[in-house]
Every structure is written in structure tokens, then in C-alpha cells.
Amino acid sequence: MNGMYRSLVIATMLLSLSFNCIFTGTRILETDSAPIIGTAFAANGNLYAGTCDGTLHKWDTKDWSHDEISLEITSNRGKAGLGFDAQLPNGETQEATVNKNYLIQFSLSPDNKTLAASNAHGDILLWNVENLNANYSLLIEGNGKPVFTLEWSTNSQYLAAGSTQGTMYVFEPAHKGLVAFRCDLVGSIGSMSWSPDSLQVVYSKAHFKYGEKSATIWNPFTDDQQTFDLYGGSLGVSHMQWSSNGQYIAAATFDHKIIIWDAYAGQQVNEFSIPNEYKIRTLVWSPDSKYIATIGIGGTLVVLDPSQGTVRDYPRFFEQGAAAFYNSSWSRDENMIAGGCENGCVVVFDKEEVKRLLKLERFASLFKS
């Protein structure tokens, strides 16, 4: 999830959490809660969604029964606001103020054993999934710099985190140890993703203020790195993800592009331009690495076939057309795509809808650069 833009969601949407969900998609799960900051399908098929106020929702996708857990997130920092700079959609920068205890990012370990979350002060909190009602375990105490990117390695052994001060961390939570860190960066860490072998992390130095255009593949165990020019735009990367076969890295940019990069050859292999009105902020690879899905503003599902250079979209809008999606996930059995929305809703698209989408021809010519 996703990157610096999430700060704007938390800072500006907390006063407008009562948006009415009138989405007509495959399935809409209304939480009556704060913005969704993370979604994840577990190996057993359960769908998890976390909110910035510490509410964790769980659905059994077999019968869509729902559990709601209020996580203990209050620290001894109190409820004073924490200020940091955030960029508005019009490009202007203003100071955003959020509660120190508000959660910024959720990440569920692939083995479904540990839930990690970061808050606006930079703390990283851990919960045992089998006992979510218990108090959190503090992995690291923050220094006042929010952690906006957080992701488990594929083997569930390591946890990577990126802060607004440009520092990358890799932890081994089972031993409460810091494996490696990099602190020579300019600007905020915008997005990151682990390689499927859990040996490398790709991250973007995208920051609204600095408009970085590059990304870095970093091996935290050897400190080897490779920096590459990811795209030709100037607005930064909102989300990136490594494909499960390890060959490709995909990035969604703030100037409405999906970039495909060959991780082995070190070359950009494809670029898709998405209509500006979709305002994409997230993407996810299918488990077989054949397709990329993204959900645009209002709930527009877009599916790309990188091998064929084709894109299909299936517009499904909120009536007001204003609700944006900042995280997405694809179930491991490839049957569902879920997206978390800033108004507290989770939308789920089923396999038949995705298959139908891939057969549509309309709008395809709009996307290819």
C-alpha cells in the first residue's frame, strides 16, 4: 500500500467518512468505518481489511460471514496531532495533521500468522493473528517520522519499512532484530515490494515534493543495489509490485501510467497510459504473473495483459465519482480481486467478471502508449 499519497487520505478524509456506498459491482462490503489502508487475502481464503482507526475486518469468502476486531493501537503518546507535509491533488503542498496513533499501513504476513501496522509517529506494531484481541507487540518505536510503506517478505521472515525521512529498514520480527537499513535517500519512500525469493526489495524514492523519477533494487543482506530510471513522467510512483515469477516489476505512477520493467534485463519493456479520470493509485499482479489489475477512482477495474500489450476496463462508478482506491489484492486461487476504498468500503470482483472483462474490446485503444 502503497506510498506517500496515503497520508493525504488519512489527513483529509477523516472528516468525511460517511460517504454513501452505492457501488454496483460484484460485491461491496460496507464497513461503516475509516478509510481502508490495507487489504489481503489469506491462504485459507479469508479476506482482511484494516482501517486507519485500528479496526480489522475479516470475511470468510465461502459464505461472506464477517468479523470485526478493534485492535489496541493507543500508545502513551496521547492524541496530540503530528504535522508533516503532504501534497494535494492540485500539486500544492500543505501541512497535514493526524493523530499520532492513527495507523498508516497494514501488512499481513503470507503465512497468515502476523499482522503488522505502522502509525503516524513511525511505530511499527505487531499482532498474533490467532489472538488479535491481545495488545500489540512494539517492533520499533518511531521518531516522529511516519512510516508509509510496510511489506512482509514472501517467506514471512522479514518485514521491510520505508519512512518519510527517506530511510529503508528491514527487520526480522521473530527475533526483534534490525537486519539492515539505508538512510542516504532524499525525500520519502513512496512504495516497495519484495522479490519472490525474499532476497531483494525494490523501492521508489517517489515523493510529491521532490518528484523523483528513479527506483532502486536493494539486497539488504549484501547492501548491493541497482538504480534505474523507471519512467519518463514527473509526478512520482504511487505503487509498485514484483511479479510472483520474479521476472517483472510493475509500477503505477501519479501521471496515470502503468510501467512494466524487466527485473533481470534491467530494461523497461512496456508502458500503458490510463485515462486521467481513473486516477490510479494501486496495482496487483495475478498469482500466475500473467495479468495486472488496478482499480481507479470510483471503482473502475482495469486489467492489463502485458504479454499482449492490451488493456480492458470495466467501469463501475460510485455515483459521486469521488471515492478512490489505495490498495488492492488478488486471491491466491485467482478467483477474486479486492480493493480498499477511502470511504471505508471494500469491493470484490469475482473470477467470472474478470474473465468477462478480458474479452471486452471497448476502450482498449485508449491505453496503449
Secondary structure, 3 states (H helix, E strand, C coil): CCCCHHHHHHHHHCCCCCCCCCCCCCEEEECCCCCEEEEEECCCCEEEEEECCCEEEEEECCCCEEEEEECCCCCCCCCCEEEEEEECCCCCEEEEEEECCCEEEEEECCCCCEEEEEECCCCEEEEEHHHCCCCCEEEECCCCCCEEEEEECCCCCCEEEEECCCCEEEEEHHHCEEEEEECCCCCCCCEEEECCCCCCEEEECCCCCCCCCEEEEECCCCCCEEEEECCCCCCCEEEEEECCCCCEEEEEECCCEEEEEECCCCEEEEEEECCHHHCCCCCEECCCCCCEEEEECCCEEEEEECCCCEEEEECCCCCCCCCCEEEEEECCCCCEEEEEECCCEEEEEEHHHHHHHHHCCCCHHHHEC
